[in-house]
Amino acid sequence: MNPIRTSRAGKRSTRSRLGCRTCKIRRIKCDEGRPVCLRCSSTGRACDGYGVWDSKHPLPSTTKSPSQHMNPSCSVSRDRHTQLYFDWFVTRTRKKIPGIFASEFWDTLVLQVSTQENAVLYSLVALASAHKSGMLSPAGMPENENFTLQHYNAAIFQLQHHLVTGNKESIRIVTISCLIFICLEFMRGNIKTGADHLQNGLNLLPLLNSPSCLGDGALVLKAHNESIEDVVTEAFLRLCVYSARFHRFPRNISIVTQDDALSGQSRSFPTLAVARLHLDELFNRIHRLEADARQLQALPCSITTTMLQNQRRIQKDLDCWLSLFKHSYEDIANNDSEESLPLTLLRIHHAMAYVMAGTCIAPSDELAYDLFKSSFDSVVSLSDHILEAAASVMAADIICGACTEKFSFSADMGIILPLYYTILKCRCPVTRRRALKVLLPVSHQEGIWNGPLAAAIACRVIQIEEEGYYGCSPIEDHPLESLIDAPIPTLPESHRISGVFIDPPESSTGDIIWGYRRAQENGQLAILQESVKAFK
């Protein structure tokens, strides 16, 4: 069946293809200045189209230090304001951004490098400024936008020297700054730019020329980080694994672990970090296998024996992971202490991985998800539990100024994706409404995933699929109470949609474009798109 793509009406743009992305969005002619155009720098905007990744216009071959040819618009000093925002990062932003799991990158590395490298210092100051703006003015134009963009542009300018140098130390600085840029863009709602930074940063990892990269291009996750390269690689891959369901990166990243816990020789995980490491690797294997299956869908080919064997190995390793996890942490995971939060989160993601592994070689078979209702129920109940258990932690973070009730950002895995995935793929009307009920109050952001946006799209998916069938709205679970003790009719395949995707937004304002595939009466697949506003 050949998909029919619907087109969006609109006038064709006459913007320059060579200009920066910011000028293109503003529909004005770009002067194409380097490293940032004057139209952006003179108005306090970030030249998002250049960043530090532009290869169409190579940098001049020069060994001058940045200070010898500093553009005045990019020049900042280590003044009192810079120090105040750096202190804000240390005392507030840094406490929340790693998420539930410890991160050497945020806890130690960026602080050490910022004492020697202005590019990293200015990046952290820009991030802290955006974080403070989000807390003080979460709606509308942030109060410190000009200050944020000034330091963002200054950091970009400082990196030009490192890209010219191109040695191992310089690539370290570039990749560290890139990670900070990713979080800065995600925090500002510029998901498209953040995803571009993430892809470009992943492309740079092999240039670190470290033991973190094998000869076949696979990136190694280690049980114990031994170098700066290991710390940076771990931070990038955590972001990549959690972002892969939102944004399909053109280059498939292959991850292997330097640990044999799943070989059958171990009875428990030595540390929680090792348990997390192996689950990340399993997610990566699932994403790669699903990508292979999607490629076959476009061809007159069937699933190969090798792919079936890969699926069985993944499922076997997921079973092994759960056995080791229970043997290691079941006593702690079942209590309500703060210590149980990362354990509960891993159980949530394992339940989601179990569903993904069972359906990854037939990504268009929406009926296959009906076999995994118990896993979806686990995701919902555990997510509800983690929100209750995290209430005291959230209260402490609010008191210390790391977040507010309406604004909180972390750069790591959380509950938004598992709940969103459950609502999209579980067609039991009771379970998916329970999931939506848990997701609706989630106002924070986890890396690329924004709670209010995920809830808005998930709610719309329920409306589209169940229209004219169950007879109640997504947020009304009371009419379904009469069905709980009676057999609930299965949502027919003809009502289901597939391939839900989100067009990564380039700003935090305006509607979000998302789309999906749906079978038409003539049997063909139509790719439909519409806009949605994130819930307030």
C-alpha positions in Angstrom: 0.0 0.0 0.0 1.4 3.3 -1.0 1.0 6.1 1.5 -0.7 9.3 0.5 1.0 12.3 2.0 -1.3 15.3 2.7 0.3 18.6 2.0 0.0 21.7 4.1 -1.2 24.8 2.4 0.9 27.9 2.4 3.0 30.2 0.3 6.4 29.2 -0.7 9.2 31.0 1.0 11.7 33.1 -0.8 14.2 33.0 2.1 17.9 32.6 1.3 19.1 29.0 1.6 22.5 30.2 2.8 21.2 32.3 5.7 21.2 31.3 9.3 18.1 29.4 10.6 17.1 32.3 12.8 16.8 34.7 9.9 14.9 32.1 7.9 12.4 31.7 10.7 12.0 35.5 10.8 11.7 35.6 7.0 14.4 38.3 6.6 17.5 38.4 4.5 20.6 37.2 6.4 23.9 39.0 6.0 25.7 35.6 6.5 28.3 37.1 8.9 30.6 34.8 10.7 30.6 33.3 13.3 27.2 34.9 13.9 25.3 37.2 11.5 25.0 40.9 12.5 21.2 40.8 12.1 21.1 38.3 15.0 23.9 39.6 17.2 22.7 43.2 16.9 19.2 42.2 18.2 20.4 39.8 20.9 19.3 36.6 19.0 21.2 33.4 18.7 22.4 32.4 15.3 21.0 28.9 15.4 21.7 28.2 11.8 25.5 28.4 12.2 26.1 27.1 15.6 29.5 25.3 15.6 28.5 22.7 13.0 28.3 24.5 9.7 30.4 22.7 7.1 29.3 24.5 4.0 31.5 27.5 4.9 34.7 26.1 6.4 36.4 28.2 9.0 39.6 30.1 7.9 42.8 28.2 8.5 44.3 30.3 11.3 46.0 29.7 14.7 45.1 33.1 16.2 43.6 32.9 19.6 39.9 33.9 19.9 40.8 37.1 21.8 42.8 38.4 18.9 39.8 38.6 16.6 36.8 38.8 19.0 33.7 40.3 17.6 32.4 42.9 20.0 28.9 41.5 19.9 30.3 38.2 21.1 32.5 39.6 23.9 31.5 39.0 27.5 33.5 39.5 30.6 33.7 37.5 33.9 31.8 40.2 35.7 29.5 40.1 38.7 26.5 39.1 36.6 28.4 36.2 35.0 29.5 35.0 38.4 25.9 35.3 39.8 24.6 33.1 37.0 27.4 30.6 37.4 26.5 30.4 41.1 22.9 29.8 40.1 24.0 26.9 37.9 26.1 25.4 40.8 23.5 25.8 43.5 20.2 25.3 41.5 20.4 24.2 37.9 22.9 21.4 38.6 20.8 19.9 41.3 17.9 19.1 38.9 19.3 18.7 35.5 20.9 15.2 36.0 17.5 13.7 36.9 17.2 10.8 39.3 20.5 9.2 38.4 23.9 10.5 39.3 25.8 12.0 36.4 29.6 12.6 36.5 29.1 15.0 33.5 26.9 17.4 35.5 28.2 16.7 39.0 31.9 17.1 38.3 33.2 17.4 34.7 31.5 20.7 33.6 32.6 22.5 36.7 36.2 21.4 36.3 36.4 22.3 32.6 34.6 25.7 33.1 37.5 27.0 35.2 39.8 26.7 32.2 37.6 27.1 29.2 35.5 30.1 28.5 33.4 28.2 25.9 32.1 25.9 28.6 31.8 28.7 31.2 29.7 30.8 28.9 27.6 27.8 27.9 26.8 27.1 31.6 26.0 30.7 32.3 23.6 30.8 29.3 22.0 27.5 30.6 21.6 29.0 34.1 20.1 32.1 32.6 17.5 30.1 30.7 16.8 28.0 33.7 16.3 31.1 35.9 14.1 32.7 33.2 12.0 29.5 33.0 11.4 29.6 36.8 10.6 33.3 37.1 8.7 33.8 33.8 7.6 30.4 32.4 5.1 32.0 30.1 5.9 34.4 27.3 9.2 36.1 26.7 11.8 35.2 29.3 13.1 38.1 31.3 16.8 37.3 30.7 16.6 36.3 27.0 19.2 38.9 25.8 21.6 37.8 28.5 21.1 34.2 27.6 21.7 34.8 23.9 24.7 37.0 24.5 26.5 34.2 26.4 25.3 31.6 24.0 26.8 33.5 21.1 30.0 34.1 23.1 30.3 30.4 23.7 29.8 29.6 20.0 32.5 32.1 19.1 35.0 30.6 21.6 34.4 27.2 20.0 35.6 28.4 16.6 39.2 28.2 17.7 38.8 24.7 19.0 37.2 23.5 15.7 40.2 25.0 13.8 42.7 23.3 16.1 40.8 20.0 15.9 43.0 18.1 18.4 41.7 15.7 21.0 41.6 18.4 23.7 39.6 20.7 21.5 37.1 18.0 20.5 36.6 17.4 24.2 35.7 21.0 24.7 33.4 21.1 21.6 31.5 17.9 22.7 31.1 19.1 26.3 29.8 22.5 25.1 27.5 20.7 22.6 25.8 18.7 25.4 25.2 22.0 27.3 23.8 23.5 24.1 21.4 20.6 23.6 20.0 21.0 27.1 19.8 24.8 26.6 17.7 24.4 23.4 15.5 21.8 24.9 14.9 23.9 27.9 14.0 26.9 25.7 11.6 24.8 23.7 13.7 24.8 20.5 13.5 21.0 20.0 14.5 21.0 16.4 17.7 22.9 17.1 18.4 20.7 20.2 17.9 17.5 18.1 20.3 18.9 15.4 22.9 19.6 18.1 22.5 16.1 19.5 22.9 14.5 16.0 26.0 16.5 15.4 27.4 15.8 18.8 26.9 12.0 18.2 28.8 12.4 14.9 31.7 14.0 16.8 32.1 11.2 19.4 34.3 9.0 17.2 36.7 11.9 16.8 37.5 11.7 20.5 39.6 8.7 19.4 39.2 6.9 22.7 38.5 3.4 23.9 34.9 4.5 24.0 34.7 3.8 20.3 35.3 0.3 18.8 36.7 -0.3 15.3 33.3 -1.1 13.9 31.9 2.3 15.0 30.1 0.9 18.1 30.3 3.1 21.2 31.2 1.5 24.5 29.4 2.1 27.8 31.6 1.2 30.7 30.6 0.1 34.2 33.2 2.6 35.6 34.2 5.7 33.6 37.9 5.9 33.2 38.4 9.1 31.2 36.7 12.4 30.2 35.8 10.6 26.9 33.9 8.0 28.8 31.9 10.6 30.8 31.0 12.5 27.7 30.1 9.4 25.8 27.8 8.2 28.6 26.0 11.6 28.8 25.4 11.7 25.0 24.1 8.2 24.8 21.7 8.7 27.7 20.2 11.6 25.8 20.2 9.7 22.6 18.5 6.6 23.9 15.7 8.6 25.6 15.2 10.9 22.6 15.0 8.1 20.0 11.3 7.6 20.3 10.7 11.3 19.6 13.2 11.9 16.9 14.6 9.3 14.5 18.2 10.2 14.0 19.5 9.6 10.5 22.5 7.7 11.8 21.9 4.6 13.8 24.2 4.6 16.9 25.4 1.1 18.0 26.0 0.7 21.8 27.8 -2.1 23.5 28.5 -2.6 27.2 31.9 -3.4 28.6 30.4 -5.7 31.2 29.1 -9.3 31.1 26.3 -9.1 33.7 23.8 -10.6 31.2 26.0 -13.4 30.1 24.4 -15.8 32.6 27.4 -16.0 34.9 26.1 -13.3 37.3 23.4 -13.5 40.0 23.0 -9.8 40.6 24.1 -6.4 39.3 27.2 -5.0 41.0 25.8 -1.5 41.0 22.7 0.4 40.0 24.8 2.2 37.3 25.5 -1.2 35.7 21.8 -2.1 35.7 21.0 1.2 34.0 23.8 0.7 31.5 22.5 -2.7 30.3 19.0 -1.4 30.0 20.2 1.5 27.8 22.0 -1.0 25.6 18.9 -3.1 25.3 16.9 -0.1 24.2 19.5 0.7 21.6 19.3 -2.9 20.3 15.5 -2.6 20.1 15.6 0.7 18.2 18.1 -0.6 15.7 16.1 -3.8 15.1 12.9 -1.7 14.6 14.7 0.5 12.1 15.8 -2.6 10.1 12.2 -3.8 10.1 10.9 -0.4 8.9 13.4 -0.5 6.0 12.0 -3.9 5.0 8.5 -2.6 5.1 9.3 -0.3 2.1 10.6 -3.3 0.1 8.9 -6.5 -1.1 10.7 -8.5 1.6 9.7 -10.4 4.7 11.3 -10.5 8.1 14.6 -12.4 8.0 15.6 -15.3 10.3 18.4 -13.2 11.6 16.0 -10.5 12.7 13.8 -13.1 14.5 16.9 -14.4 16.2 17.9 -10.9 17.3 14.5 -10.3 18.7 14.6 -13.6 20.7 18.0 -12.7 22.1 16.8 -9.2 23.2 13.8 -10.8 24.9 16.0 -13.3 26.6 18.3 -10.6 27.8 15.4 -8.6 29.1 14.2 -11.6 31.1 17.8 -12.0 32.4 17.9 -8.3 33.3 14.7 -8.5 35.3 15.9 -11.6 37.2 19.2 -9.9 38.1 17.4 -6.7 39.1 14.9 -8.5 41.4 17.8 -10.5 43.0 19.7 -7.2 43.6 17.1 -4.6 44.6 13.7 -6.1 45.2 13.7 -5.3 48.9 14.6 -1.6 48.3 12.4 -1.2 45.2 9.3 -2.1 47.2 9.6 0.6 49.8 8.6 4.2 49.6 12.0 5.8 50.4 13.8 8.2 48.2 16.3 5.5 47.6 13.7 3.5 45.7 13.0 6.2 43.0 15.7 5.2 40.5 14.8 1.5 41.0 11.2 2.2 40.3 12.1 4.2 37.2 14.2 1.4 35.8 11.3 -1.0 36.4 9.0 1.3 34.4 11.4 1.5 31.5 12.0 -2.3 31.5 8.2 -2.8 31.2 8.2 -0.4 28.2 11.2 -2.1 26.7 9.5 -5.5 27.0 6.6 -4.2 24.9 8.9 -2.6 22.4 10.9 -5.8 22.0 7.8 -7.9 21.4 6.5 -5.6 18.7 9.7 -4.2 17.1 9.9 -6.5 14.0 6.3 -5.7 13.0 6.1 -1.9 13.8 2.8 -1.5 11.8 0.9 -4.3 13.5 -1.1 -2.3 16.0 -3.0 -5.4 17.2 0.2 -6.9 18.5 0.2 -4.4 21.4 -3.0 -6.0 22.8 -0.8 -8.9 24.1 1.0 -6.6 26.6 -1.8 -5.1 28.7 -0.1 -6.3 31.9 3.1 -4.4 31.0 1.1 -1.3 30.3 -0.7 -1.6 33.6 2.7 -1.9 35.3 3.9 1.3 33.6 0.9 3.2 34.9 0.9 1.9 38.5 4.6 2.3 38.9 4.5 5.9 37.4 1.8 6.8 39.8 3.8 5.4 42.6 7.0 7.3 41.6 5.1 10.6 41.5 3.8 10.0 45.0 7.2 8.9 46.3 8.9 11.9 44.6 6.6 14.5 46.2 9.0 15.1 49.1 12.0 15.3 46.8 10.1 17.8 44.6 9.1 19.9 47.6 12.8 20.0 48.7 13.9 21.0 45.2 11.3 23.8 45.1 12.5 25.1 48.5 16.1 25.2 47.4 15.2 26.9 44.1 16.1 24.1 41.7 12.6 24.2 40.2 9.0 25.4 40.6 5.7 23.6 40.4 5.3 24.9 36.8 8.9 24.7 35.6 11.3 21.8 36.0 13.9 20.4 33.6 16.1 17.3 33.7 18.3 15.9 30.9 17.6 12.2 31.6 14.9 9.5 31.5 11.7 9.9 33.4 8.1 8.9 33.2 6.8 11.1 30.4 7.8 8.8 27.5 6.5 5.5 29.1 3.2 7.1 29.9 2.9 8.7 26.4 3.9 5.3 24.8 1.3 3.5 26.9 -1.5 5.9 25.9 -0.6 5.6 22.2 -0.2 1.8 22.1 -2.5 0.4 24.8 -6.0 0.3 23.4 -7.7 -0.7 26.7 -9.8 2.4 27.4 -9.5 2.1 31.1 -5.7 1.6 31.2 -4.9 4.4 28.7 -7.2 6.8 30.6 -5.4 5.9 33.9 -2.1 6.7 32.1 -3.5 10.0 30.8 -4.7 10.9 34.3 -1.2 10.4 35.7 0.4 12.3 32.8 -1.9 15.3 32.8 -0.4 17.0 36.0 3.2 16.4 34.8 4.3 19.9 33.9 8.1 19.3 33.8 10.4 18.4 30.9 12.7 15.4 30.6 15.2 16.1 27.9 13.4 16.2 24.6 10.1 15.2 26.2 7.7 17.9 27.4 4.9 16.8 29.7 2.1 19.2 28.6 2.9 18.6 24.9 3.0 14.8 25.3 -0.3 14.9 27.2 -1.9 17.1 24.5 -1.0 14.7 21.6 -1.9 11.6 23.7 -5.3 13.0 24.4 -5.8 13.8 20.7 -4.8 10.2 19.8 -7.5 8.8 22.1 -10.1 11.2 20.6 -9.2 10.1 17.0 -9.1 6.4 17.6 -12.1 6.1 19.9 -14.4 8.5 18.0 -17.8 6.9 17.7 -16.8 3.7 19.6 -16.6 4.0 23.4 -18.7 7.1 23.7 -16.7 9.1 26.2 -13.9 11.7 26.1 -10.3 10.9 27.0 -10.4 12.7 30.3 -13.7 11.2 31.4 -13.2 7.8 33.0 -16.5 7.7 34.9 -18.6 6.5 31.9 -16.2 3.5 31.6 -16.6 2.4 35.2 -19.6 0.2 34.1 -17.3 -1.6 31.7 -14.7 -2.5 34.3 -16.5 -5.6 35.6 -17.7 -6.5 32.1 -15.8 -7.5 29.0 -14.5 -4.4 27.3 -14.8 -4.6 23.5 -11.5 -4.5 21.7 -10.9 -1.4 19.6 -11.1 -2.5 16.0 -8.0 -2.3 13.8 -9.8 0.1 11.5 -10.0 2.6 14.3 -6.4 2.5 15.2 -3.7 4.9 13.9 0.1 4.2 13.6 3.4 5.9 13.1 2.6 8.9 15.3 5.3 11.5 14.8 6.0 15.0 16.1 7.5 17.7 13.9 10.2 19.0 16.3 9.3 22.6 17.0 11.8 25.4 16.4 10.5 27.6 19.2 8.5 27.3 22.4 5.6 29.4 21.1 2.8 28.5 18.7 1.2 25.3 17.7 3.0 22.0 17.3 2.6 19.9 14.1 2.2 16.2 14.6 1.0 13.4 12.3 0.0 9.8 12.0 -0.8 7.0 9.5 -4.3 5.7 9.0 -5.9 3.2 6.6 -8.4 4.7 4.3 -11.6 3.0 2.9 -9.7 2.1 -0.3 -7.1 0.3 1.7 -4.3 2.8 1.2 -2.5 4.4 4.0 -2.8 8.2 4.4 -0.3 10.3 6.3 -2.3 13.0 8.1 -1.0 16.0 9.9 -2.6 18.5 12.3 -1.6 21.1 14.8 -2.0 21.0 18.6 -1.2 23.3 21.5 0.5 22.0 24.6 -1.7 21.9 27.6 -1.2 24.7 30.1 
